[in-house]
Amino acid sequence: MDAREGSEGFHMGLALKISRSQENNGPLVSSYIPKDDTASTDCGLITTTSRKLDREQQAEHFLEVTVTDGGSSPKQSTIWVVVQVLDENDNKLQFPEKVYQIKLPERDQKKRGEPIYRAFAFDRDEGPNAEISYSIVDRNDDGEFFIDPKTVMVSSRKQFTAGSYDILTIKAVDNGRPQKSSTARLHIEWIKKPSPSPVPLTFDEPFYNFTVMESDRVTEIVGVVSVQPANTPLWFDIVGGKHAREMFYILQTACGQNCSTEGGNFDRSFDAEKGVGTIIITKPLDAEQRSFYNMSVEVTDGTNIAVTQGLQRACSCANCKDEQVALQNSWSR
């Protein structure tokens, strides 16, 4: 049985009396008329009360319906009714940051056309209401920058010299009715390519193993990778694994050290903030569709390159932590 989010006095189905209600992850409550739903003993319809339904707070409601006749020895029958709340486009898009500041090494003719950055937004709605498209809406009159409307990858065919600075406004629009939108600013500082370093780069671990719940929200942290030495600017990228190239990405920040990237791959579900090596979620996960993601993470200081392997596990079960421990033990054998 379906009920639309935000509805009041909405008729949902046939009933005579609600004898018990079961909230998600909560106990059964006897002799209780729930706050969200009521049953009419006259017309036998379950309706919502003045309290609006909110799918983001609770997507399902469980009601035990009792039907009683009017005989001298009343007889009754009960049944559980599951009410699923349909989504309304009632959540505004959000960027994790309103202003993104990144530092990238200067680009010559050979680097023209390579990806620059990806700034993604997230939406608490679901289905078509959560489908997002992107565009550059300001300070791009000459058309030097491009953005993929789905993967949010910004690129350019322009040559960039050290000392130049670009500011773009990225707009995200959902597919709901009415549509909702949000914007973020992207500041790009182009710096001189670092001098070659005689010290090789080394990841602290040859293999990283992370677990994430499929219910975790976009922008939540998955794990961290670390590199030594850390006294020079570093640029990370995900370079290996077919599904990793489709489902993961690495973010950038600008902090002077270990905090920006030279580019990335398209359409991924995870991002790692550059320099600090923090992997965060960028798209909703579905453990039933895919529960394991193998990836190769590359880091460079402009001269030296180091690579490590990573395994992301998307888990939907309550005992996910126990399974993660077992998985780590299997890799250590």
C-alpha positions in Angstrom: 0.0 0.0 0.0 1.4 3.4 -1.0 1.0 6.9 0.6 2.5 10.0 -0.9 5.0 11.9 1.2 3.7 15.1 2.7 0.0 14.1 2.3 -2.7 14.9 4.9 -6.0 13.0 5.1 -4.9 10.7 2.3 -7.0 7.5 1.8 -4.8 4.4 1.6 -6.9 1.3 1.8 -9.7 -0.7 3.5 -9.6 -1.2 7.3 -11.9 -0.9 10.3 -9.5 -0.5 13.3 -5.8 -0.2 13.8 -5.0 -2.2 16.8 -1.2 -2.0 16.8 1.6 -0.1 15.0 5.1 -1.2 14.4 7.6 1.6 13.7 10.9 0.8 11.9 13.3 -0.8 14.3 10.9 -0.3 17.2 8.7 -2.4 19.4 5.0 -3.4 18.9 2.6 -1.2 20.8 -0.7 -2.6 21.9 -4.0 -0.7 21.8 -2.4 2.3 20.1 -3.6 4.5 17.2 -0.4 5.7 15.5 0.2 9.4 15.1 0.7 9.2 11.3 -2.3 7.0 10.4 -5.9 6.5 11.5 -8.6 4.1 10.5 -12.2 5.1 10.0 -14.7 2.6 11.5 -17.5 4.0 9.4 -16.0 3.8 5.9 -13.2 1.4 6.5 -10.4 3.6 5.1 -6.9 4.2 6.5 -6.1 7.9 6.3 -3.2 10.0 7.4 -3.6 12.6 10.2 -2.6 16.2 10.1 1.0 15.1 10.7 2.7 15.0 7.3 4.5 11.9 6.2 8.2 12.3 5.6 9.9 9.5 3.5 13.4 10.7 4.5 12.4 10.2 8.2 10.6 6.9 7.7 10.0 5.2 4.4 7.6 2.4 5.7 4.9 2.2 8.3 3.6 -1.2 9.7 0.0 -1.3 10.9 -2.0 -4.2 12.3 -5.6 -3.9 11.2 -8.4 -5.6 13.1 -11.8 -6.2 11.6 -14.7 -6.9 14.0 -18.3 -7.8 13.2 -21.4 -6.6 15.1 -22.8 -9.9 16.2 -23.8 -10.9 19.8 -20.5 -12.9 20.0 -18.2 -10.5 18.0 -15.7 -12.2 15.8 -12.6 -10.5 14.5 -9.7 -11.0 12.1 -6.4 -9.2 11.9 -3.9 -8.4 9.1 -0.7 -6.4 8.9 -0.6 -3.5 6.4 2.7 -2.1 5.2 2.4 1.5 4.0 5.2 2.7 1.8 5.7 6.4 1.5 6.3 7.6 -2.0 8.9 10.3 -2.6 8.2 13.9 -3.2 10.8 16.4 -4.5 11.1 18.2 -1.2 14.8 18.3 -0.6 17.2 20.8 -2.0 20.4 19.7 -3.7 23.5 20.2 -1.6 27.2 20.5 -2.6 29.6 19.3 0.2 31.3 22.7 -0.2 30.0 26.0 -1.5 33.5 27.0 -2.6 36.1 24.6 -3.9 39.8 25.8 -4.0 42.3 23.6 -5.9 45.9 23.9 -7.0 47.0 22.2 -10.2 50.3 22.1 -12.0 50.6 24.2 -15.2 49.6 22.5 -18.4 51.3 22.6 -21.8 50.1 21.5 -25.2 50.4 17.8 -24.3 48.1 18.2 -21.3 45.3 20.1 -23.1 42.0 18.3 -22.9 42.7 16.3 -19.7 40.2 16.3 -16.9 40.5 19.1 -14.3 38.0 18.5 -11.4 34.8 17.0 -10.3 32.4 18.8 -7.9 29.4 16.7 -7.1 26.1 17.5 -5.3 23.8 15.1 -3.4 20.0 14.8 -3.0 18.2 13.1 -0.1 15.3 12.3 -2.5 15.2 9.2 -4.5 14.3 8.0 -8.1 13.9 10.7 -10.7 13.8 13.3 -8.0 17.4 12.5 -7.2 18.7 12.4 -10.8 21.1 15.3 -11.1 22.6 17.1 -14.2 25.3 19.8 -14.1 26.3 22.8 -16.1 28.8 25.8 -16.0 26.7 28.9 -15.7 29.2 31.7 -15.0 32.6 33.1 -16.1 32.8 30.7 -19.1 31.7 33.1 -21.8 34.5 32.0 -24.1 33.6 28.3 -23.8 37.1 27.3 -22.7 35.7 24.9 -20.0 33.4 22.0 -20.4 31.5 19.8 -17.9 29.9 16.4 -18.4 26.3 16.9 -17.3 26.2 13.5 -15.5 29.8 12.7 -14.3 30.4 16.4 -13.3 33.9 16.2 -14.7 35.2 19.6 -15.7 37.8 19.7 -18.5 39.3 22.2 -20.9 41.3 22.3 -24.1 43.1 25.5 -22.9 46.8 25.7 -22.1 47.4 27.0 -18.5 50.5 28.7 -17.3 51.7 29.1 -13.8 50.2 32.1 -12.0 46.9 32.0 -13.9 43.6 31.7 -11.9 40.1 30.6 -13.0 36.8 30.8 -11.2 33.8 28.8 -12.4 30.2 28.5 -11.1 28.8 25.0 -11.3 25.0 24.5 -11.2 23.3 21.2 -10.2 19.6 20.7 -11.2 17.5 17.7 -10.2 14.8 15.9 -12.4 11.9 16.5 -10.0 8.8 18.6 -10.4 9.2 21.4 -9.6 13.0 21.3 -10.2 15.4 22.3 -7.4 18.9 23.5 -8.0 22.1 24.6 -6.2 25.4 26.1 -7.2 29.0 26.0 -6.1 32.2 28.0 -7.0 35.3 26.3 -8.3 38.6 28.3 -7.9 41.5 26.9 -9.8 45.0 28.1 -9.2 47.7 27.0 -11.7 51.1 26.6 -10.1 54.6 25.9 -11.4 55.3 22.2 -11.8 57.4 21.0 -8.8 61.1 20.4 -9.2 62.1 16.7 -9.5 62.5 15.0 -6.1 65.3 12.4 -5.4 63.1 10.8 -2.7 60.8 8.1 -3.9 57.1 8.0 -2.8 55.9 5.1 -0.7 52.4 4.3 0.4 52.2 3.3 4.1 50.4 0.1 3.1 50.7 -2.1 0.0 47.0 -2.9 0.3 44.1 -1.0 1.8 40.8 -2.7 2.8 37.7 -0.6 3.6 34.1 -1.4 4.4 31.2 0.9 3.9 27.5 0.4 4.6 25.2 0.8 1.6 23.0 3.1 3.8 25.9 5.5 4.4 25.2 8.9 2.9 27.0 10.6 0.0 30.1 12.5 1.3 30.6 10.2 4.3 34.2 9.0 4.8 35.2 5.5 3.8 38.9 5.4 4.6 42.3 7.1 4.3 45.4 6.3 2.3 48.8 7.8 3.3 52.1 8.4 1.5 55.6 9.3 2.5 57.4 11.7 2.3 54.7 14.4 2.8 56.8 17.5 2.3 55.8 18.2 -1.3 52.6 18.7 -3.2 51.0 15.4 -4.2 48.4 14.5 -6.8 46.4 11.3 -6.4 44.3 9.4 -9.0 42.5 6.1 -9.3 44.0 4.4 -12.3 43.2 0.7 -12.1 40.2 -1.6 -12.0 37.4 -1.6 -14.5 34.6 -1.0 -12.0 36.8 1.3 -9.9 37.3 3.5 -12.9 33.5 3.7 -13.3 32.6 4.0 -9.6 35.4 5.9 -7.8 37.0 9.3 -8.0 39.5 11.4 -6.0 38.7 14.9 -4.9 41.1 17.9 -4.6 41.6 20.7 -2.1 44.1 23.6 -2.0 46.2 23.8 1.2 49.8 24.1 -0.1 50.7 20.5 0.4 49.3 17.1 -0.4 46.0 18.5 -1.3 45.3 18.7 -5.0 45.2 16.6 -8.1 46.0 16.8 -11.8 42.9 15.0 -12.9 40.8 11.9 -12.5 38.6 9.3 -14.2 35.0 9.6 -15.1 31.8 8.6 -13.3 32.8 7.0 -10.0 31.0 6.5 -6.7 33.8 7.4 -4.3 36.1 10.4 -4.0 39.3 10.8 -2.1 40.4 14.2 -1.0 43.8 14.9 -2.5 46.8 15.0 -0.3 45.1 13.7 2.8 44.0 10.6 0.9 40.5 10.6 2.4 38.0 8.4 0.4 34.4 9.6 0.6 31.2 8.4 -1.0 29.9 10.4 -4.0 26.9 8.2 -5.1 24.3 6.0 -3.4 25.5 2.4 -3.0 23.6 -0.8 -3.6 25.3 -3.9 -2.1 22.9 -6.2 -4.0 24.1 -4.8 -7.4 27.8 -4.8 -6.4 29.5 -5.4 -3.1 33.2 -5.3 -3.9 35.2 -2.7 -5.7 38.9 -3.3 -6.5 41.0 -0.2 -7.3 44.5 1.0 -7.9 45.5 4.3 -6.4 48.3 6.3 -7.9 50.2 9.2 -6.4 52.7 11.5 -8.0 54.7 14.6 -7.0 55.2 15.5 -10.6 58.2 13.2 -11.1 58.0 10.1 -9.0 55.0 7.8 -9.0 53.7 5.2 -6.5 50.8 2.8 -6.7 48.8 0.9 -4.1 45.8 -1.5 -4.2 42.5 -1.0 -2.5 39.4 -3.1 -1.9 36.1 -1.4 -1.0 33.3 -3.6 0.4 29.7 -2.3 0.3 27.8 -4.1 3.0 24.0 -4.3 3.7 24.0 -6.6 6.7 24.0 -5.8 10.4 27.0 -7.9 11.1 29.1 -6.1 8.5 31.9 -5.4 11.0 32.3 -9.2 11.7 32.5 -9.9 7.9 35.1 -7.2 7.5 37.3 -8.8 10.1 37.0 -12.2 8.4 37.8 -10.6 5.1 40.9 -8.9 6.5 42.1 -12.2 8.0 41.7 -13.9 4.6 43.9 -11.3 2.9 46.6 -11.6 5.6 47.0 -15.3 5.1 
